Amino acid sequence: MAIIKNNSPVLFFYNNSKKWLTKISKKESFHTHIGVLKHADAIGKEYGSRLMTNKDKYVYLLEPTMYDYVMKIQHGTQIVYPKDIGYIIARAGIGDGQKILEIGTGSGSLTSFVANVVKPRGHVYTFDVDENFMKIAEKNIKKAGVSKYVTQHNLDLKTAKKMPLEDMDVAFIDLGDPWTVIPQVRQMLKGSGCVFAICPTMNQLEKLTIALVENEFTDIESTEHIIRTIEAREGKTRHSFQGIGHTTYLCFARKAFFGRKSRKDAEKLKLSEIPSGTPSKTTKKTSTKKISPKKTSTKTTKKTTKKSA
């Protein structure tokens, strides 16, 4: 039985559009349009219990999930929504113990969700260049309770001379120009490692796909995920008028080895094995053409000699 204590996280749930995520404190009260919720009244109750307000309205005391944290985090930038995160985790096969690279921390929504999946043996290494966004992300990651499994770096990997990581299992890119860091991502990924890029526009997908092929990635897939809620009620079930439509496009790929380097090395080796004094085929052909006019000249001389005789 999970009992609510002082400092316990609680989701005060009234309905789908009215819910509040907070941490219980004995001396605090929460003022809403449905009345006042005293934190002290929640202490000692089991998660799932009801709590009455001073206006005789009630809320449910629910234990927050990572979905609740992500949807309630402070937005410094556009967040990656759970509907997209769920597919990312499934498609990349993310699990406990994996090492994750993230370029573009943003508000920390994807960071927090993935850290919660790879813990306790895995870790997320996230990079950003905006210190203000990093501070917001740090608060959100801490609020989600996964700070122990996340390391933040203030570093621009586009200009970094040496890559700080290697043998990463999965890489996430959330930048306006994701194609610019594909070479760097390749250096840090293990063989067959996955990369996921967040692309709000199709133009970004086009440029990104070109870069992925040029940098020897395979299994390239671009998708869009739309969720539509259903209002299920007796006698009048229908589609909801509210829902989350387009949020972003996702581009997935895996690091492979096309054999380009081995082919180049083989060509260099063949050239190095040719003796220095051996003329090339092109040289022979050119030499023959230069000699032929001299033969013609000789025949003409012979004919002239016979006539004069």
ABEGO torsion letter per residue (X at the ends): XBBBBBGBBBBBBABAABBBBBBBBAABBBBBAAEBBBAAAABGBBBGBBBBBAAGBBBBBBBBBAAAAAAABBBABBBBBAAAAAAAAAAAGBBBGBBBBBBGAEAGAAAAAAAAAAOAABBBBBBBABAAAAAAAAAAAAAAGAAAABBBBBBBAAABABBABBGBABBBBBBABAAAAAAAAAAABBBGBBBBBBBABAAAAAAAAAAAAAAGBBGBBBBBBBBBBBBBBBGABBBBABEBBBABBBBBBBBBBAGAAAAAAAAAAAAAABBAABBBAAAAAAAAAAAAAAAAAAAAAAAAAAAAX
